[in-house]
Amino acid sequence: MSVPSVAIVILNFNGRSFLEKFLPNVIAHSEPHQIYVADNGSTDDSVSFLKTTFTQVKIIDNKINYGYAQGYNAALTSVNADYYILLNNDVEVTANWIEPIIALMENDKKIAACQPKLLDHNNKSLFEYAGASGGFIDKYCYPFCRGRIFNVLEEDKKQFDNSAEIFWATGACMFARSSAFWEVGGFDGDYFAHMEEIDLCWRLKNIGYSIYAEPKSTVYHVGGGTLNKVSSKKTYLNFRNNLSTLTKNHPPRFLFFKIFHRMNLDGVAAFKFLFEGQPKHFFAVLYAHFTFYFWLPKLLSKRRKAKENVNFNYSLRNVYNGNIAYQHFIKKKNKFSELEGGFFEA
């Protein structure tokens, strides 16, 4: 039986300090696999630093900042491997972080993407916002995780140490089967950044693949996900791309109702920003909605194109059949285990 080839691909933009801090650790724990750094047109000295300090790392020069989605699409055309590991430059890996996930995916060829357990680099007893121990969405496409609901992070008490089918795998450390990745055309480059991994995973699920978390592998992510601590551009991208993901991938039944309801909920969030003295975030939500209207013909075209795959069948498997915002903000549910209701099974 042949040994599958694995490539670790780190996307970088002006992240010289992260590369200096975390790349030695990646190199130490990733033999014999090839490591690539795909540079998205950095204006710092990232590339020259790599060339002089880490000669064993292959550099892919994207020339300009394509963002996460198209940045990876462009870089991965130069990478030949059975599996891609898409790794943020601010992630600390650990011993044996690769083998358990590759073994799981080799054992089940229908697993297209998988993630490790993601813990907070700044507080290693807590799950990390960007993926915790596996990502999910509710019936209105709001994301949450095993170990993270909105901005509430659970302490890791090994309560999610079982490998499990999930809905989406974190883009901070995603293991992707290369053939499946390209079968759906890779990431949607229009997204630039944020939510592209959820969209990718849903498109994979819609052609019969599954997504997993394998906590036998653990990594630590610097990250950070509190909305009021980030730019209004991130707010814009999150709201725009979330609506786009719902429109492209949800079954026809109840789709219009869910989009309408989502936009009303977004309006509530926008006014919450305004009342909290964050007018830039208020206008970011409005701008996201106007962009969504403008994008709608293109999104519907992408929706039609996806159905051309012979294996296509809309999937809601592992979507939470409830409203995560209602559960959290009204019913005060802060833990994954506390959520009321179940998950769709098909």
Backbone torsions as a table, in degrees:
resi	resn	phi	psi	omega
1	MET	NA	126.9	-176.8
2	SER	-72.9	147.8	178.1
3	VAL	-84.7	127.1	-178.1
4	PRO	-68.0	147.4	176.9
5	SER	-87.7	141.4	-176.0
6	VAL	-130.3	132.8	177.1
7	ALA	-123.5	127.8	174.4
8	ILE	-93.4	122.3	-176.2
9	VAL	-122.0	116.6	-178.0
10	ILE	-106.4	118.2	177.2
11	LEU	-85.3	134.2	-174.2
12	ASN	-135.1	136.2	169.6
13	PHE	-140.5	111.4	-179.2
14	ASN	51.2	40.9	-176.9
15	GLY	-112.1	35.6	-177.1
16	ARG	-53.7	-41.8	-177.8
17	SER	-66.6	-36.8	177.3
18	PHE	-68.3	-42.6	178.8
19	LEU	-60.0	-43.6	179.4
20	GLU	-62.0	-37.2	-176.0
21	LYS	-81.2	-41.4	-168.7
22	PHE	-107.2	-23.7	-176.1
23	LEU	-63.9	-38.6	176.7
24	PRO	-57.2	-37.3	178.6
25	ASN	-66.6	-42.1	177.8
26	VAL	-61.8	-45.3	179.6
27	ILE	-61.0	-43.0	-176.9
28	ALA	-64.0	-31.7	-172.8
29	HIS	-109.3	13.5	-173.1
30	SER	-123.4	7.0	177.7
31	GLU	-63.9	143.1	5.7
32	PRO	-98.8	22.1	-170.6
33	HIS	-79.7	146.9	-179.0
34	GLN	-76.3	137.1	178.1
35	ILE	-110.1	132.5	176.0
36	TYR	-118.7	144.4	166.1
37	VAL	-115.7	118.1	177.5
38	ALA	-96.0	109.7	-176.8
39	ASP	-92.7	126.6	-175.7
40	ASN	-93.6	53.6	176.5
41	GLY	69.8	40.4	-178.9
42	SER	-58.3	144.3	175.7
43	THR	-102.9	-2.2	172.5
44	ASP	-90.2	-164.4	-177.0
45	ASP	-97.6	30.0	-178.5
46	SER	-54.3	-48.4	-173.5
47	VAL	-68.8	-46.1	179.1
48	SER	-64.6	-35.6	177.0
49	PHE	-62.5	-44.1	178.9
50	LEU	-63.5	-43.7	-176.8
51	LYS	-62.8	-33.6	-177.1
52	THR	-93.1	-23.9	-172.3
53	THR	-106.5	-35.8	-175.1
54	PHE	-125.7	73.6	-174.8
55	THR	-67.8	-20.2	-179.2
56	GLN	-79.4	-10.0	-179.7
57	VAL	-91.7	132.2	177.0
58	LYS	-84.8	137.7	-177.5
59	ILE	-107.1	130.4	171.5
60	ILE	-111.0	120.2	-175.6
61	ASP	-101.2	106.0	179.5
62	ASN	-78.6	-8.0	176.6
63	LYS	73.7	-46.0	-179.6
64	ILE	-128.9	166.6	-179.7
65	ASN	-84.0	98.5	179.0
66	TYR	-82.0	-6.6	-169.9
67	GLY	82.9	-179.8	-177.1
68	TYR	-66.8	-51.2	-170.1
69	ALA	-64.0	-61.2	-178.5
70	GLN	-73.3	-25.2	175.5
71	GLY	-60.3	-45.3	177.0
72	TYR	-70.2	-40.5	177.9
73	ASN	-55.8	-46.0	-178.7
74	ALA	-66.0	-44.0	-176.6
75	ALA	-66.9	-41.1	-171.7
76	LEU	-72.4	-15.3	174.0
77	THR	-65.8	-18.4	-180.0
78	SER	-97.8	2.5	-175.0
79	VAL	-114.3	124.0	179.2
80	ASN	-109.5	105.8	-179.5
81	ALA	-158.5	156.3	175.8
82	ASP	-71.8	-33.9	179.9
83	TYR	-130.2	137.0	169.8
84	TYR	-101.0	139.0	166.0
85	ILE	-112.3	110.1	-179.2
86	LEU	-91.4	109.7	-168.8
87	LEU	-122.0	126.4	174.3
88	ASN	-64.3	152.8	-179.6
89	ASN	-76.3	-5.4	179.6
90	ASP	-110.0	35.7	-178.2
91	VAL	-117.1	131.1	172.5
92	GLU	-97.1	118.7	178.9
93	VAL	-91.1	171.8	-178.6
94	THR	-128.9	169.6	177.6
95	ALA	-57.9	139.7	176.1
96	ASN	63.3	34.6	-178.9
97	TRP	-82.0	-18.3	-176.4
98	ILE	-94.1	-46.5	-167.9
99	GLU	-58.3	-45.2	-177.1
100	PRO	-61.7	-35.2	-178.1
101	ILE	-75.5	-42.7	177.7
102	ILE	-62.7	-40.0	178.3
103	ALA	-61.0	-43.8	178.9
104	LEU	-61.7	-45.6	-177.5
105	MET	-71.1	-31.7	175.5
106	GLU	-68.5	-32.6	-179.0
107	ASN	-75.0	-23.9	-179.6
108	ASP	-135.2	101.7	-174.9
109	LYS	-70.3	-7.7	177.9
110	LYS	-88.5	-4.8	174.4
111	ILE	-81.9	115.6	-177.4
112	ALA	-94.1	-28.0	-178.5
113	ALA	-148.1	150.1	-177.7
114	CYS	-152.2	152.0	178.0
115	GLN	-129.9	155.9	171.5
116	PRO	-82.4	179.9	168.9
117	LYS	-73.1	130.2	-176.4
118	LEU	-110.0	113.6	179.1
119	LEU	-111.0	161.6	-175.8
120	ASP	-78.1	121.1	-179.2
121	HIS	-63.0	-29.6	-177.9
122	ASN	-84.9	-16.5	176.2
123	ASN	-150.3	90.4	-166.3
124	LYS	-71.6	-0.2	174.6
125	SER	-91.7	-6.0	-177.3
126	LEU	-108.2	148.6	169.6
127	PHE	-68.2	156.7	-178.4
128	GLU	-105.1	145.3	-170.6
129	TYR	-52.3	-42.9	-166.3
130	ALA	-70.9	-8.0	-179.9
131	GLY	-175.9	-19.9	177.8
132	ALA	45.2	-122.2	179.6
133	SER	-112.1	35.7	175.7
134	GLY	125.5	136.8	-174.4
135	GLY	-98.0	149.5	177.0
136	PHE	-138.4	167.7	168.0
137	ILE	-129.7	157.3	172.4
138	ASP	-92.0	-176.8	-173.2
139	LYS	-68.9	-10.1	175.3
140	TYR	-106.1	11.6	175.5
141	CYS	77.1	16.8	173.2
142	TYR	-77.6	127.4	-177.8
143	PRO	-83.5	150.2	171.7
144	PHE	-157.7	-180.0	-173.5
145	CYS	-140.6	162.5	163.5
146	ARG	-68.4	105.3	-179.2
147	GLY	108.8	-4.3	178.4
148	ARG	-154.0	120.1	173.6
149	ILE	-121.1	119.5	-170.9
150	PHE	49.6	-122.8	-176.6
151	ASN	-99.1	11.2	179.6
152	VAL	-93.9	116.7	-179.9
153	LEU	-100.6	130.2	176.7
154	GLU	-81.4	153.9	170.5
155	GLU	-76.5	138.0	178.6
156	ASP	-77.3	105.7	176.1
157	LYS	-114.4	26.6	-179.0
158	LYS	65.9	19.9	179.7
159	GLN	-73.2	-16.6	179.6
160	PHE	-123.4	40.2	-177.5
161	ASP	-89.3	6.5	176.7
162	ASN	-90.3	139.7	171.1
163	SER	-66.9	138.9	-173.4
164	ALA	-152.7	149.4	171.9
165	GLU	-72.4	134.7	-178.3
166	ILE	-126.1	-170.9	177.0
167	PHE	-100.6	-42.0	178.4
168	TRP	-140.0	148.8	178.5
169	ALA	-105.6	140.9	-175.1
170	THR	-61.4	140.0	174.1
171	GLY	-74.9	-11.7	178.3
172	ALA	-69.9	-28.3	177.6
173	CYS	-158.3	81.2	-177.3
174	MET	-108.1	126.1	170.1
175	PHE	-91.8	122.8	-176.2
176	ALA	-126.7	134.9	172.7
177	ARG	-72.3	117.4	-170.2
178	SER	-60.1	-38.7	-178.7
179	SER	-64.0	-39.5	178.7
180	ALA	-70.7	-40.0	179.1
181	PHE	-55.1	-47.1	-178.1
182	TRP	-80.7	-21.1	176.7
183	GLU	-60.4	-32.4	177.9
184	VAL	-100.7	9.6	175.7
185	GLY	84.3	15.8	-179.6
186	GLY	72.1	-159.7	177.7
187	PHE	-70.0	157.1	171.5
188	ASP	-79.2	106.3	-175.4
189	GLY	-61.7	-22.7	179.2
190	ASP	-66.0	-19.8	-175.9
191	TYR	-71.1	-26.4	-174.9
192	PHE	66.5	-67.6	177.8
193	ALA	-158.2	155.5	177.3
194	HIS	79.6	124.8	177.3
195	MET	77.0	-5.8	-177.2
196	GLU	-64.7	-29.4	179.1
197	GLU	-72.3	-33.3	177.0
198	ILE	-67.4	-45.1	177.5
199	ASP	-60.4	-45.7	178.9
200	LEU	-59.5	-48.0	-177.8
201	CYS	-63.6	-38.0	179.0
202	TRP	-66.7	-41.0	177.7
203	ARG	-64.0	-36.8	176.0
204	LEU	-65.0	-42.9	179.0
205	LYS	-63.3	-34.8	-179.0
206	ASN	-70.4	-10.1	173.1
207	ILE	-115.9	21.6	167.4
208	GLY	99.6	1.8	177.8
209	TYR	-85.9	165.5	175.1
210	SER	-122.2	160.8	-178.3
211	ILE	-121.9	138.8	-175.1
212	TYR	-132.2	159.9	165.5
213	ALA	-116.6	136.3	178.4
214	GLU	-126.4	92.3	-175.8
215	PRO	-72.7	0.4	170.7
216	LYS	-64.9	-17.9	173.2
217	SER	-105.5	133.2	-178.6
218	THR	-129.8	135.9	173.4
219	VAL	-134.4	162.2	-178.8
220	TYR	-119.8	126.1	-173.8
221	HIS	-112.4	133.4	175.8
222	VAL	-69.1	-59.5	171.1
223	GLY	43.9	-139.7	-178.2
224	GLY	130.5	127.2	-172.0
225	GLY	-135.4	20.3	179.7
226	THR	-81.9	119.8	-171.4
227	LEU	-57.3	-38.7	-175.4
228	ASN	-74.5	-1.2	177.4
229	LYS	-105.1	6.0	-176.4
230	VAL	-120.3	174.9	-177.2
231	SER	-74.7	158.6	176.2
232	SER	-65.9	-24.1	177.1
233	LYS	-63.4	-39.6	178.0
234	LYS	-64.9	-40.1	176.2
235	THR	-58.7	-46.2	178.8
236	TYR	-58.0	-49.5	-177.8
237	LEU	-63.4	-41.7	-179.8
238	ASN	-61.2	-48.4	-177.5
239	PHE	-70.1	-42.7	179.4
240	ARG	-62.1	-49.1	-174.4
241	ASN	-72.3	-29.2	178.3
242	ASN	-67.3	-45.9	176.4
243	LEU	-61.8	-38.9	179.6
244	SER	-64.3	-41.3	179.8
245	THR	-63.3	-44.0	178.0
246	LEU	-60.7	-45.3	-176.8
247	THR	-66.1	-38.9	-176.1
248	LYS	-73.7	-30.6	-163.2
249	ASN	-119.8	-17.3	-175.7
250	HIS	-75.9	144.4	174.8
251	PRO	-56.9	155.6	-177.8
252	PRO	-58.8	-35.4	-176.5
253	ARG	-62.1	122.4	178.1
254	PHE	70.4	5.8	-176.4
255	LEU	-61.4	-49.5	-178.5
256	PHE	-59.9	-44.0	179.6
257	PHE	-60.6	-42.3	-177.3
258	LYS	-68.6	-38.9	177.1
259	ILE	-63.1	-45.4	179.5
260	PHE	-60.4	-44.8	-178.9
261	HIS	-67.3	-40.8	178.9
262	ARG	-59.6	-43.0	-177.6
263	MET	-66.9	-32.9	173.9
264	ASN	-66.3	-42.9	177.6
265	LEU	-64.2	-37.8	175.9
266	ASP	-61.4	-37.8	177.7
267	GLY	-61.4	-40.4	176.9
268	VAL	-61.5	-44.7	179.1
269	ALA	-62.0	-38.7	-179.9
270	ALA	-62.3	-46.2	-179.7
271	PHE	-69.5	-28.2	173.5
272	LYS	-62.7	-43.9	175.2
273	PHE	-57.4	-45.2	-176.5
274	LEU	-63.1	-45.4	-178.7
275	PHE	-68.7	-22.1	178.0
276	GLU	-89.2	8.7	177.3
277	GLY	77.8	30.9	179.7
278	GLN	-122.7	67.7	-175.1
279	PRO	-62.1	-29.9	179.8
280	LYS	-63.4	-36.6	178.3
281	HIS	-72.8	-34.7	174.7
282	PHE	-57.5	-50.3	-178.4
283	PHE	-70.4	-26.9	176.5
284	ALA	-63.5	-40.0	177.7
285	VAL	-65.4	-44.0	178.3
286	LEU	-60.7	-44.6	179.5
287	TYR	-62.1	-38.8	177.4
288	ALA	-60.3	-40.6	180.0
289	HIS	-68.6	-41.6	178.0
290	PHE	-63.7	-39.0	176.9
291	THR	-64.8	-39.6	178.5
292	PHE	-59.2	-44.5	177.2
293	TYR	-59.3	-44.1	-179.0
294	PHE	-64.9	-36.9	-178.3
295	TRP	-78.5	-15.0	-167.7
296	LEU	-52.4	-46.7	178.4
297	PRO	-58.7	-40.7	179.3
298	LYS	-67.1	-39.5	179.2
299	LEU	-64.4	-40.6	178.9
300	LEU	-67.3	-33.9	175.8
301	SER	-65.4	-42.4	176.9
302	LYS	-63.1	-37.9	178.7
303	ARG	-61.8	-44.4	179.0
304	ARG	-66.1	-40.8	-178.7
305	LYS	-63.9	-38.4	-179.7
306	ALA	-60.0	-31.9	-176.9
307	LYS	-73.5	-6.7	179.2
308	GLU	-73.4	-19.7	177.6
309	ASN	-65.1	132.3	-174.5
310	VAL	-63.9	-22.3	-178.9
311	ASN	-94.4	7.4	-172.6
312	PHE	-67.1	133.1	173.7
313	ASN	-160.9	115.2	-176.9
314	TYR	-50.6	133.3	-178.2
315	SER	-125.2	133.2	170.0
316	LEU	-115.2	15.4	-177.7
317	ARG	-57.9	128.9	179.9
318	ASN	70.7	18.8	167.4
319	VAL	-85.0	132.8	179.4
320	TYR	-70.7	123.4	-176.9
321	ASN	-85.5	61.4	-179.3
322	GLY	-167.1	-178.4	179.5
323	ASN	-108.5	108.1	-175.5
324	ILE	-65.1	-31.5	177.9
325	ALA	-65.7	-42.1	178.3
326	TYR	-65.2	-43.6	-179.7
327	GLN	-61.2	-40.6	-174.4
328	HIS	-83.1	-52.3	-171.7
329	PHE	-82.5	-30.8	-179.0
330	ILE	-96.3	-47.9	-176.5
331	LYS	-93.0	-1.8	173.2
332	LYS	61.6	36.9	175.8
333	LYS	-86.9	117.9	-175.6
334	ASN	-110.2	-7.2	-177.3
335	LYS	-123.6	148.2	179.8
336	PHE	-55.6	-41.2	-177.0
337	SER	-69.0	-15.5	-177.7
338	GLU	-88.9	-10.7	-174.2
339	LEU	-63.5	136.1	-180.0
340	GLU	-93.6	140.2	-177.6
341	GLY	96.0	175.8	-175.0
342	GLY	-118.9	-163.5	-177.4
343	PHE	-120.0	144.9	176.2
344	PHE	-62.2	146.6	-175.6
345	GLU	-109.6	3.0	-179.7
346	ALA	-147.6	NA	NA
